[in-house]
Amino acid sequence: MIVKKMAVGYTQAEVSEYLKEREILPNSVSMIEKELKKLRKEFGAHNIVHLFVILSKKGYL
């Protein structure tokens, strides 16, 4: 959900607010940053844009 929201233009802070509004935990900006870092490492992405390209090609976005 984090990556999908960011792929359409949400910032990390906006994703955090989105999660908070829906009472989804954890929902902190720090958690979002950690999750994105974990995904970048898992998929071998150099940055967030590279991650989006990789996930898009794999059909996740």
All heavy atoms as TSV, in Angstrom:
chain	resi	resn	atom	element	x	y	z
A	1	MET	N	N	0.828	-1.187	0.000
A	1	MET	CA	C	0.000	0.000	0.000
A	1	MET	C	C	0.875	1.254	0.000
A	1	MET	O	O	0.557	2.217	-0.686
A	1	MET	CB	C	-0.911	-0.011	1.224
A	1	MET	CG	C	-1.827	1.183	1.271
A	1	MET	SD	S	-2.872	1.365	2.724
A	1	MET	CE	C	-3.405	-0.251	3.080
A	2	ILE	N	N	1.962	1.232	0.740
A	2	ILE	CA	C	2.860	2.385	0.822
A	2	ILE	C	C	3.398	2.730	-0.556
A	2	ILE	O	O	3.321	3.879	-0.993
A	2	ILE	CB	C	4.026	2.116	1.798
A	2	ILE	CG1	C	3.496	1.971	3.222
A	2	ILE	CG2	C	5.074	3.221	1.720
A	2	ILE	CD1	C	4.510	1.446	4.207
A	3	VAL	N	N	3.928	1.741	-1.235
A	3	VAL	CA	C	4.540	1.971	-2.541
A	3	VAL	C	C	3.489	2.409	-3.556
A	3	VAL	O	O	3.738	3.305	-4.360
A	3	VAL	CB	C	5.289	0.708	-3.023
A	3	VAL	CG1	C	5.812	0.884	-4.413
A	3	VAL	CG2	C	6.418	0.367	-2.061
A	4	LYS	N	N	2.319	1.801	-3.515
A	4	LYS	CA	C	1.263	2.183	-4.460
A	4	LYS	C	C	0.848	3.637	-4.268
A	4	LYS	O	O	0.636	4.358	-5.239
A	4	LYS	CB	C	0.060	1.252	-4.323
A	4	LYS	CG	C	0.299	-0.115	-4.910
A	4	LYS	CD	C	-0.928	-0.977	-4.854
A	4	LYS	CE	C	-0.627	-2.334	-5.486
A	4	LYS	NZ	N	-1.805	-3.174	-5.558
A	5	LYS	N	N	0.723	4.065	-3.036
A	5	LYS	CA	C	0.345	5.460	-2.769
A	5	LYS	C	C	1.446	6.410	-3.229
A	5	LYS	O	O	1.178	7.442	-3.834
A	5	LYS	CB	C	0.040	5.677	-1.278
A	5	LYS	CG	C	-1.243	5.037	-0.826
A	5	LYS	CD	C	-2.413	5.678	-1.514
A	5	LYS	CE	C	-3.720	5.088	-1.086
A	5	LYS	NZ	N	-4.834	5.562	-1.902
A	6	MET	N	N	2.691	6.066	-2.948
A	6	MET	CA	C	3.798	6.936	-3.349
A	6	MET	C	C	3.958	6.966	-4.864
A	6	MET	O	O	4.338	7.984	-5.422
A	6	MET	CB	C	5.081	6.508	-2.650
A	6	MET	CG	C	5.026	6.768	-1.149
A	6	MET	SD	S	6.590	6.524	-0.347
A	6	MET	CE	C	7.499	7.919	-0.974
A	7	ALA	N	N	3.647	5.862	-5.517
A	7	ALA	CA	C	3.771	5.807	-6.972
A	7	ALA	C	C	2.797	6.748	-7.669
A	7	ALA	O	O	3.056	7.186	-8.784
A	7	ALA	CB	C	3.561	4.381	-7.458
A	8	VAL	N	N	1.691	7.075	-6.994
A	8	VAL	CA	C	0.727	8.010	-7.590
A	8	VAL	C	C	0.898	9.431	-7.072
A	8	VAL	O	O	0.080	10.292	-7.343
A	8	VAL	CB	C	-0.733	7.539	-7.404
A	8	VAL	CG1	C	-0.981	6.245	-8.132
A	8	VAL	CG2	C	-1.107	7.437	-5.941
A	9	GLY	N	N	1.979	9.659	-6.302
A	9	GLY	CA	C	2.307	11.027	-5.919
A	9	GLY	C	C	2.232	11.381	-4.448
A	9	GLY	O	O	2.535	12.507	-4.076
A	10	TYR	N	N	1.827	10.464	-3.607
A	10	TYR	CA	C	1.791	10.754	-2.171
A	10	TYR	C	C	3.214	10.891	-1.638
A	10	TYR	O	O	4.115	10.167	-2.067
A	10	TYR	CB	C	1.120	9.618	-1.405
A	10	TYR	CG	C	-0.391	9.590	-1.421
A	10	TYR	CD1	C	-1.104	9.572	-2.613
A	10	TYR	CD2	C	-1.104	9.557	-0.234
A	10	TYR	CE1	C	-2.489	9.519	-2.619
A	10	TYR	CE2	C	-2.491	9.498	-0.229
A	10	TYR	CZ	C	-3.170	9.483	-1.425
A	10	TYR	OH	O	-4.540	9.430	-1.425
A	11	THR	N	N	3.412	11.802	-0.696
A	11	THR	CA	C	4.692	11.896	0.005
A	11	THR	C	C	4.661	10.905	1.170
A	11	THR	O	O	3.595	10.366	1.505
A	11	THR	CB	C	4.932	13.308	0.567
A	11	THR	OG1	O	3.927	13.567	1.575
A	11	THR	CG2	C	4.881	14.368	-0.521
A	12	GLN	N	N	5.807	10.713	1.800
A	12	GLN	CA	C	5.843	9.818	2.963
A	12	GLN	C	C	4.924	10.341	4.067
A	12	GLN	O	O	4.223	9.560	4.709
A	12	GLN	CB	C	7.266	9.678	3.473
A	12	GLN	CG	C	8.147	8.906	2.529
A	12	GLN	CD	C	9.577	8.775	3.012
A	12	GLN	OE1	O	9.926	9.194	4.112
A	12	GLN	NE2	N	10.428	8.204	2.176
A	13	ALA	N	N	4.899	11.648	4.275
A	13	ALA	CA	C	4.028	12.244	5.300
A	13	ALA	C	C	2.558	12.028	4.948
A	13	ALA	O	O	1.733	11.748	5.834
A	13	ALA	CB	C	4.337	13.725	5.452
A	14	GLU	N	N	2.213	12.136	3.677
A	14	GLU	CA	C	0.824	11.933	3.258
A	14	GLU	C	C	0.413	10.472	3.405
A	14	GLU	O	O	-0.724	10.178	3.790
A	14	GLU	CB	C	0.630	12.393	1.814
A	14	GLU	CG	C	0.707	13.899	1.657
A	14	GLU	CD	C	0.783	14.365	0.218
A	14	GLU	OE1	O	1.254	13.595	-0.652
A	14	GLU	OE2	O	0.366	15.513	-0.036
A	15	VAL	N	N	1.323	9.571	3.132
A	15	VAL	CA	C	1.039	8.141	3.337
A	15	VAL	C	C	0.810	7.886	4.820
A	15	VAL	O	O	-0.118	7.174	5.207
A	15	VAL	CB	C	2.173	7.244	2.794
A	15	VAL	CG1	C	1.931	5.782	3.170
A	15	VAL	CG2	C	2.300	7.388	1.289
A	16	SER	N	N	1.626	8.492	5.655
A	16	SER	CA	C	1.476	8.357	7.100
A	16	SER	C	C	0.096	8.841	7.538
A	16	SER	O	O	-0.592	8.165	8.309
A	16	SER	CB	C	2.568	9.148	7.821
A	16	SER	OG	O	2.375	9.114	9.206
A	17	GLU	N	N	-0.331	9.986	7.049
A	17	GLU	CA	C	-1.661	10.524	7.378
A	17	GLU	C	C	-2.765	9.592	6.881
A	17	GLU	O	O	-3.743	9.355	7.580
A	17	GLU	CB	C	-1.857	11.916	6.771
A	17	GLU	CG	C	-1.307	13.030	7.604
A	17	GLU	CD	C	-1.894	13.050	9.007
A	17	GLU	OE1	O	-3.137	12.990	9.174
A	17	GLU	OE2	O	-1.102	13.119	9.962
A	18	TYR	N	N	-2.601	9.068	5.675
A	18	TYR	CA	C	-3.569	8.132	5.096
A	18	TYR	C	C	-3.741	6.921	6.015
A	18	TYR	O	O	-4.864	6.491	6.290
A	18	TYR	CB	C	-3.081	7.705	3.711
A	18	TYR	CG	C	-3.931	6.676	3.025
A	18	TYR	CD1	C	-5.044	7.043	2.282
A	18	TYR	CD2	C	-3.614	5.313	3.108
A	18	TYR	CE1	C	-5.827	6.096	1.640
A	18	TYR	CE2	C	-4.390	4.360	2.471
A	18	TYR	CZ	C	-5.499	4.753	1.741
A	18	TYR	OH	O	-6.270	3.806	1.119
A	19	LEU	N	N	-2.629	6.364	6.479
A	19	LEU	CA	C	-2.678	5.210	7.374
A	19	LEU	C	C	-3.305	5.565	8.715
A	19	LEU	O	O	-4.104	4.792	9.262
A	19	LEU	CB	C	-1.270	4.638	7.568
A	19	LEU	CG	C	-0.595	4.074	6.312
A	19	LEU	CD1	C	0.848	3.686	6.626
A	19	LEU	CD2	C	-1.359	2.911	5.744
A	20	LYS	N	N	-2.959	6.737	9.245
A	20	LYS	CA	C	-3.516	7.175	10.530
A	20	LYS	C	C	-5.024	7.351	10.439
A	20	LYS	O	O	-5.759	6.953	11.349
A	20	LYS	CB	C	-2.866	8.481	10.972
A	20	LYS	CG	C	-1.458	8.308	11.468
A	20	LYS	CD	C	-0.824	9.633	11.820
A	20	LYS	CE	C	0.636	9.448	12.179
A	20	LYS	NZ	N	1.309	10.730	12.426
A	21	GLU	N	N	-5.501	7.944	9.341
A	21	GLU	CA	C	-6.939	8.156	9.161
A	21	GLU	C	C	-7.709	6.845	9.150
A	21	GLU	O	O	-8.860	6.789	9.538
A	21	GLU	CB	C	-7.199	8.911	7.859
A	21	GLU	CG	C	-6.769	10.359	7.896
A	21	GLU	CD	C	-6.797	11.025	6.535
A	21	GLU	OE1	O	-7.129	10.355	5.525
A	21	GLU	OE2	O	-6.472	12.226	6.472
A	22	ARG	N	N	-7.069	5.791	8.688
A	22	ARG	CA	C	-7.711	4.490	8.607
A	22	ARG	C	C	-7.348	3.592	9.786
A	22	ARG	O	O	-7.673	2.408	9.786
A	22	ARG	CB	C	-7.349	3.817	7.284
A	22	ARG	CG	C	-8.118	4.452	6.138
A	22	ARG	CD	C	-7.384	4.398	4.840
A	22	ARG	NE	N	-8.102	5.095	3.791
A	22	ARG	CZ	C	-8.107	6.420	3.628
A	22	ARG	NH1	N	-7.435	7.200	4.447
A	22	ARG	NH2	N	-8.785	6.985	2.652
A	23	GLU	N	N	-6.639	4.171	10.754
A	23	GLU	CA	C	-6.224	3.470	11.978
A	23	GLU	C	C	-5.428	2.206	11.671
A	23	GLU	O	O	-5.582	1.167	12.310
A	23	GLU	CB	C	-7.433	3.172	12.860
A	23	GLU	CG	C	-8.142	4.435	13.322
A	23	GLU	CD	C	-9.348	4.174	14.193
A	23	GLU	OE1	O	-9.665	2.998	14.469
A	23	GLU	OE2	O	-9.974	5.154	14.612
A	24	ILE	N	N	-4.548	2.302	10.658
A	24	ILE	CA	C	-3.665	1.201	10.295
A	24	ILE	C	C	-2.333	1.427	11.002
A	24	ILE	O	O	-1.742	2.497	10.888
A	24	ILE	CB	C	-3.468	1.140	8.761
A	24	ILE	CG1	C	-4.811	0.896	8.082
A	24	ILE	CG2	C	-2.455	0.059	8.405
A	24	ILE	CD1	C	-4.778	1.032	6.579
A	25	LEU	N	N	-1.889	0.422	11.745
A	25	LEU	CA	C	-0.634	0.536	12.483
A	25	LEU	C	C	0.380	-0.422	11.912
A	25	LEU	O	O	0.012	-1.503	11.444
A	25	LEU	CB	C	-0.879	0.221	13.958
A	25	LEU	CG	C	-1.777	1.202	14.702
A	25	LEU	CD1	C	-2.055	0.677	16.100
A	25	LEU	CD2	C	-1.171	2.578	14.757
A	26	PRO	N	N	1.644	-0.135	11.965
A	26	PRO	CA	C	2.248	1.153	12.310
A	26	PRO	C	C	2.033	2.151	11.182
A	26	PRO	O	O	1.840	1.771	10.027
A	26	PRO	CB	C	3.724	0.839	12.494
A	26	PRO	CG	C	3.964	-0.379	11.676
A	26	PRO	CD	C	2.651	-1.134	11.641
A	27	ASN	N	N	2.074	3.433	11.542
A	27	ASN	CA	C	1.752	4.456	10.558
A	27	ASN	C	C	2.686	5.667	10.603
A	27	ASN	O	O	2.382	6.696	10.012
A	27	ASN	CB	C	0.304	4.906	10.728
A	27	ASN	CG	C	0.010	5.369	12.134
A	27	ASN	OD1	O	0.892	5.807	12.858
A	27	ASN	ND2	N	-1.240	5.271	12.538
A	28	SER	N	N	3.814	5.549	11.247
A	28	SER	CA	C	4.733	6.672	11.368
A	28	SER	C	C	5.575	6.837	10.105
A	28	SER	O	O	5.764	5.893	9.332
A	28	SER	CB	C	5.667	6.485	12.562
A	28	SER	OG	O	6.550	5.409	12.315
A	29	VAL	N	N	6.062	8.043	9.890
A	29	VAL	CA	C	6.939	8.319	8.757
A	29	VAL	C	C	8.197	7.456	8.869
A	29	VAL	O	O	8.690	6.935	7.869
A	29	VAL	CB	C	7.283	9.828	8.671
A	29	VAL	CG1	C	8.308	10.086	7.578
A	29	VAL	CG2	C	6.024	10.643	8.408
A	30	SER	N	N	8.695	7.277	10.072
A	30	SER	CA	C	9.878	6.447	10.300
A	30	SER	C	C	9.644	5.013	9.825
A	30	SER	O	O	10.504	4.408	9.182
A	30	SER	CB	C	10.247	6.455	11.785
A	30	SER	OG	O	11.289	5.566	12.049
A	31	MET	N	N	8.473	4.473	10.114
A	31	MET	CA	C	8.138	3.115	9.676
A	31	MET	C	C	8.097	3.051	8.155
A	31	MET	O	O	8.577	2.087	7.554
A	31	MET	CB	C	6.779	2.698	10.255
A	31	MET	CG	C	6.309	1.306	9.879
A	31	MET	SD	S	5.531	1.043	8.241
A	31	MET	CE	C	4.179	2.183	8.257
A	32	ILE	N	N	7.548	4.073	7.536
A	32	ILE	CA	C	7.471	4.113	6.078
A	32	ILE	C	C	8.876	4.146	5.481
A	32	ILE	O	O	9.183	3.416	4.537
A	32	ILE	CB	C	6.626	5.312	5.619
A	32	ILE	CG1	C	5.168	5.095	6.036
A	32	ILE	CG2	C	6.740	5.522	4.107
A	32	ILE	CD1	C	4.285	6.307	5.918
A	33	GLU	N	N	9.749	4.966	6.051
A	33	GLU	CA	C	11.136	5.039	5.586
A	33	GLU	C	C	11.829	3.690	5.709
A	33	GLU	O	O	12.534	3.249	4.790
A	33	GLU	CB	C	11.904	6.092	6.374
A	33	GLU	CG	C	11.481	7.509	6.075
A	33	GLU	CD	C	12.081	8.527	7.027
A	33	GLU	OE1	O	12.694	8.133	8.053
A	33	GLU	OE2	O	11.938	9.726	6.746
A	34	LYS	N	N	11.632	3.014	6.832
A	34	LYS	CA	C	12.254	1.704	7.056
A	34	LYS	C	C	11.724	0.666	6.074
A	34	LYS	O	O	12.474	-0.157	5.558
A	34	LYS	CB	C	12.020	1.243	8.489
A	34	LYS	CG	C	12.818	2.022	9.507
A	34	LYS	CD	C	12.469	1.632	10.921
A	34	LYS	CE	C	13.193	2.552	11.897
A	34	LYS	NZ	N	12.730	2.326	13.273
A	35	GLU	N	N	10.425	0.699	5.816
A	35	GLU	CA	C	9.827	-0.249	4.878
A	35	GLU	C	C	10.361	-0.024	3.462
A	35	GLU	O	O	10.682	-0.980	2.752
A	35	GLU	CB	C	8.299	-0.114	4.895
A	35	GLU	CG	C	7.590	-1.159	4.073
A	35	GLU	CD	C	7.751	-2.574	4.593
A	35	GLU	OE1	O	8.003	-2.775	5.794
A	35	GLU	OE2	O	7.631	-3.497	3.766
A	36	LEU	N	N	10.481	1.238	3.058
A	36	LEU	CA	C	11.012	1.540	1.732
A	36	LEU	C	C	12.474	1.108	1.610
A	36	LEU	O	O	12.891	0.582	0.577
A	36	LEU	CB	C	10.866	3.033	1.425
A	36	LEU	CG	C	9.435	3.506	1.202
A	36	LEU	CD1	C	9.387	5.028	1.125
A	36	LEU	CD2	C	8.834	2.882	-0.042
A	37	LYS	N	N	13.238	1.297	2.676
A	37	LYS	CA	C	14.642	0.877	2.671
A	37	LYS	C	C	14.732	-0.639	2.525
A	37	LYS	O	O	15.545	-1.157	1.758
A	37	LYS	CB	C	15.335	1.343	3.950
A	37	LYS	CG	C	16.802	1.000	3.993
A	37	LYS	CD	C	17.462	1.536	5.249
A	37	LYS	CE	C	18.931	1.197	5.262
A	37	LYS	NZ	N	19.607	1.720	6.459
A	38	LYS	N	N	13.871	-1.348	3.247
A	38	LYS	CA	C	13.850	-2.806	3.178
A	38	LYS	C	C	13.490	-3.267	1.758
A	38	LYS	O	O	14.121	-4.172	1.209
A	38	LYS	CB	C	12.842	-3.354	4.186
A	38	LYS	CG	C	12.767	-4.861	4.226
A	38	LYS	CD	C	11.794	-5.348	5.276
A	38	LYS	CE	C	10.423	-5.380	4.655
A	38	LYS	NZ	N	9.399	-5.974	5.504
A	39	LEU	N	N	12.503	-2.622	1.140
A	39	LEU	CA	C	12.097	-2.980	-0.215
A	39	LEU	C	C	13.193	-2.676	-1.237
A	39	LEU	O	O	13.424	-3.465	-2.151
A	39	LEU	CB	C	10.805	-2.254	-0.598
A	39	LEU	CG	C	9.542	-2.746	0.100
A	39	LEU	CD1	C	8.387	-1.789	-0.160
A	39	LEU	CD2	C	9.194	-4.152	-0.348
A	40	ARG	N	N	13.863	-1.525	-1.073
A	40	ARG	CA	C	14.961	-1.191	-1.988
A	40	ARG	C	C	16.048	-2.253	-1.913
A	40	ARG	O	O	16.570	-2.694	-2.942
A	40	ARG	CB	C	15.533	0.195	-1.668
A	40	ARG	CG	C	14.672	1.320	-2.161
A	40	ARG	CD	C	15.375	2.668	-2.197
A	40	ARG	NE	N	16.341	2.909	-1.156
A	40	ARG	CZ	C	16.081	3.528	-0.004
A	40	ARG	NH1	N	14.871	3.964	0.264
A	40	ARG	NH2	N	17.040	3.720	0.871
A	41	LYS	N	N	16.373	-2.681	-0.720
A	41	LYS	CA	C	17.405	-3.714	-0.548
A	41	LYS	C	C	16.943	-5.039	-1.143
A	41	LYS	O	O	17.701	-5.701	-1.860
A	41	LYS	CB	C	17.726	-3.879	0.939
A	41	LYS	CG	C	18.833	-4.860	1.206
A	41	LYS	CD	C	19.176	-4.931	2.670
A	41	LYS	CE	C	20.311	-5.914	2.905
A	41	LYS	NZ	N	20.644	-6.035	4.312
A	42	GLU	N	N	15.708	-5.416	-0.876
A	42	GLU	CA	C	15.166	-6.685	-1.361
A	42	GLU	C	C	15.167	-6.761	-2.890
A	42	GLU	O	O	15.466	-7.809	-3.461
A	42	GLU	CB	C	13.736	-6.857	-0.842
A	42	GLU	CG	C	13.072	-8.136	-1.272
A	42	GLU	CD	C	11.663	-8.279	-0.713
A	42	GLU	OE1	O	11.364	-7.674	0.332
A	42	GLU	OE2	O	10.869	-8.995	-1.340
A	43	PHE	N	N	14.843	-5.647	-3.548
A	43	PHE	CA	C	14.747	-5.644	-5.006
A	43	PHE	C	C	15.993	-5.082	-5.691
A	43	PHE	O	O	16.037	-4.972	-6.905
A	43	PHE	CB	C	13.505	-4.867	-5.449
A	43	PHE	CG	C	12.227	-5.601	-5.174
A	43	PHE	CD1	C	11.482	-5.319	-4.037
A	43	PHE	CD2	C	11.778	-6.596	-6.023
A	43	PHE	CE1	C	10.307	-5.995	-3.768
A	43	PHE	CE2	C	10.600	-7.287	-5.763
A	43	PHE	CZ	C	9.871	-6.994	-4.632
A	44	GLY	N	N	17.003	-4.706	-4.924
A	44	GLY	CA	C	18.249	-4.215	-5.491
A	44	GLY	C	C	18.121	-2.845	-6.139
A	44	GLY	O	O	18.856	-2.534	-7.072
A	45	ALA	N	N	17.203	-2.031	-5.634
A	45	ALA	CA	C	16.976	-0.691	-6.197
A	45	ALA	C	C	17.942	0.307	-5.574
A	45	ALA	O	O	18.228	0.255	-4.378
A	45	ALA	CB	C	15.539	-0.258	-5.945
A	46	HIS	N	N	18.427	1.227	-6.389
A	46	HIS	CA	C	19.370	2.241	-5.922
A	46	HIS	C	C	18.668	3.422	-5.249
A	46	HIS	O	O	19.255	4.096	-4.401
A	46	HIS	CB	C	20.227	2.754	-7.080
A	46	HIS	CG	C	20.999	1.658	-7.744
A	46	HIS	ND1	N	22.088	1.051	-7.172
A	46	HIS	CD2	C	20.810	1.033	-8.928
A	46	HIS	CE1	C	22.542	0.115	-7.975
A	46	HIS	NE2	N	21.779	0.081	-9.054
A	47	ASN	N	N	17.428	3.681	-5.637
A	47	ASN	CA	C	16.650	4.775	-5.039
A	47	ASN	C	C	15.168	4.450	-5.207
A	47	ASN	O	O	14.801	3.421	-5.772
A	47	ASN	CB	C	17.007	6.120	-5.691
A	47	ASN	CG	C	16.844	6.101	-7.186
A	47	ASN	OD1	O	15.833	5.637	-7.704
A	47	ASN	ND2	N	17.854	6.601	-7.889
A	48	ILE	N	N	14.317	5.347	-4.734
A	48	ILE	CA	C	12.880	5.088	-4.735
A	48	ILE	C	C	12.318	5.002	-6.156
A	48	ILE	O	O	11.464	4.167	-6.447
A	48	ILE	CB	C	12.131	6.124	-3.866
A	48	ILE	CG1	C	10.708	5.658	-3.581
A	48	ILE	CG2	C	12.101	7.478	-4.502
A	48	ILE	CD1	C	10.632	4.536	-2.600
A	49	VAL	N	N	12.814	5.828	-7.056
A	49	VAL	CA	C	12.339	5.789	-8.443
A	49	VAL	C	C	12.716	4.452	-9.088
A	49	VAL	O	O	11.885	3.829	-9.765
A	49	VAL	CB	C	12.898	6.978	-9.255
A	49	VAL	CG1	C	12.520	6.849	-10.717
A	49	VAL	CG2	C	12.423	8.297	-8.683
A	50	HIS	N	N	13.928	4.022	-8.852
A	50	HIS	CA	C	14.378	2.730	-9.369
A	50	HIS	C	C	13.495	1.612	-8.813
A	50	HIS	O	O	13.117	0.680	-9.535
A	50	HIS	CB	C	15.850	2.520	-9.009
A	50	HIS	CG	C	16.483	1.340	-9.666
A	50	HIS	ND1	N	17.551	0.684	-9.108
A	50	HIS	CD2	C	16.210	0.682	-10.818
A	50	HIS	CE1	C	17.897	-0.322	-9.895
A	50	HIS	NE2	N	17.095	-0.338	-10.945
A	51	LEU	N	N	13.138	1.695	-7.540
A	51	LEU	CA	C	12.255	0.707	-6.919
A	51	LEU	C	C	10.910	0.688	-7.632
A	51	LEU	O	O	10.387	-0.381	-7.947
A	51	LEU	CB	C	12.061	1.013	-5.435
A	51	LEU	CG	C	11.073	0.113	-4.688
A	51	LEU	CD1	C	11.545	-1.344	-4.687
A	51	LEU	CD2	C	10.859	0.617	-3.271
A	52	PHE	N	N	10.344	1.863	-7.913
A	52	PHE	CA	C	9.055	1.936	-8.598
A	52	PHE	C	C	9.134	1.294	-9.983
A	52	PHE	O	O	8.222	0.596	-10.402
A	52	PHE	CB	C	8.568	3.373	-8.720
A	52	PHE	CG	C	8.192	4.005	-7.400
A	52	PHE	CD1	C	8.188	5.374	-7.272
A	52	PHE	CD2	C	7.838	3.254	-6.303
A	52	PHE	CE1	C	7.840	5.976	-6.080
A	52	PHE	CE2	C	7.495	3.835	-5.093
A	52	PHE	CZ	C	7.489	5.207	-4.989
A	53	VAL	N	N	10.226	1.530	-10.691
A	53	VAL	CA	C	10.398	0.942	-12.022
A	53	VAL	C	C	10.461	-0.586	-11.924
A	53	VAL	O	O	9.788	-1.294	-12.683
A	53	VAL	CB	C	11.664	1.504	-12.715
A	53	VAL	CG1	C	11.979	0.731	-13.981
A	53	VAL	CG2	C	11.503	2.990	-13.012
A	54	ILE	N	N	11.235	-1.082	-10.982
A	54	ILE	CA	C	11.366	-2.532	-10.795
A	54	ILE	C	C	10.012	-3.148	-10.446
A	54	ILE	O	O	9.602	-4.153	-11.042
A	54	ILE	CB	C	12.406	-2.858	-9.697
A	54	ILE	CG1	C	13.816	-2.481	-10.171
A	54	ILE	CG2	C	12.341	-4.334	-9.311
A	54	ILE	CD1	C	14.860	-2.511	-9.074
A	55	LEU	N	N	9.303	-2.548	-9.493
A	55	LEU	CA	C	8.005	-3.086	-9.076
A	55	LEU	C	C	6.979	-3.004	-10.199
A	55	LEU	O	O	6.145	-3.897	-10.350
A	55	LEU	CB	C	7.506	-2.355	-7.830
A	55	LEU	CG	C	8.328	-2.580	-6.565
A	55	LEU	CD1	C	7.794	-1.737	-5.425
A	55	LEU	CD2	C	8.357	-4.049	-6.181
A	56	SER	N	N	7.055	-1.959	-10.981
A	56	SER	CA	C	6.145	-1.808	-12.126
A	56	SER	C	C	6.391	-2.903	-13.156
A	56	SER	O	O	5.446	-3.533	-13.661
A	56	SER	CB	C	6.323	-0.430	-12.737
A	56	SER	OG	O	5.450	-0.273	-13.825
A	57	LYS	N	N	7.646	-3.161	-13.451
A	57	LYS	CA	C	7.988	-4.199	-14.430
A	57	LYS	C	C	7.570	-5.584	-13.961
A	57	LYS	O	O	7.232	-6.448	-14.755
A	57	LYS	CB	C	9.483	-4.187	-14.717
A	57	LYS	CG	C	9.914	-3.031	-15.596
A	57	LYS	CD	C	11.398	-3.092	-15.893
A	57	LYS	CE	C	11.810	-1.955	-16.805
A	57	LYS	NZ	N	13.259	-1.987	-17.090
A	58	LYS	N	N	7.595	-5.790	-12.635
A	58	LYS	CA	C	7.198	-7.082	-12.076
A	58	LYS	C	C	5.682	-7.195	-11.908
A	58	LYS	O	O	5.176	-8.229	-11.486
A	58	LYS	CB	C	7.890	-7.305	-10.731
A	58	LYS	CG	C	9.400	-7.516	-10.878
A	58	LYS	CD	C	10.010	-7.873	-9.541
A	58	LYS	CE	C	11.480	-8.123	-9.666
A	58	LYS	NZ	N	11.798	-9.434	-10.201
A	59	GLY	N	N	4.961	-6.116	-12.186
A	59	GLY	CA	C	3.507	-6.147	-12.115
A	59	GLY	C	C	2.910	-5.849	-10.755
A	59	GLY	O	O	1.720	-6.066	-10.527
A	60	TYR	N	N	3.714	-5.323	-9.832
A	60	TYR	CA	C	3.218	-4.996	-8.500
A	60	TYR	C	C	2.508	-3.653	-8.441
A	60	TYR	O	O	1.764	-3.381	-7.517
A	60	TYR	CB	C	4.332	-5.016	-7.465
A	60	TYR	CG	C	4.933	-6.387	-7.249
A	60	TYR	CD1	C	6.263	-6.637	-7.562
A	60	TYR	CD2	C	4.188	-7.420	-6.729
A	60	TYR	CE1	C	6.829	-7.889	-7.372
A	60	TYR	CE2	C	4.730	-8.680	-6.522
A	60	TYR	CZ	C	6.061	-8.899	-6.850
A	60	TYR	OH	O	6.602	-10.141	-6.648
A	61	LEU	N	N	2.755	-2.796	-9.421
A	61	LEU	CA	C	2.131	-1.473	-9.450
A	61	LEU	C	C	1.193	-1.362	-10.624
A	61	LEU	O	O	1.368	-1.914	-11.644
A	61	LEU	CB	C	3.183	-0.369	-9.549
A	61	LEU	CG	C	4.118	-0.239	-8.377
A	61	LEU	CD1	C	5.138	0.867	-8.636
A	61	LEU	CD2	C	3.336	0.092	-7.110
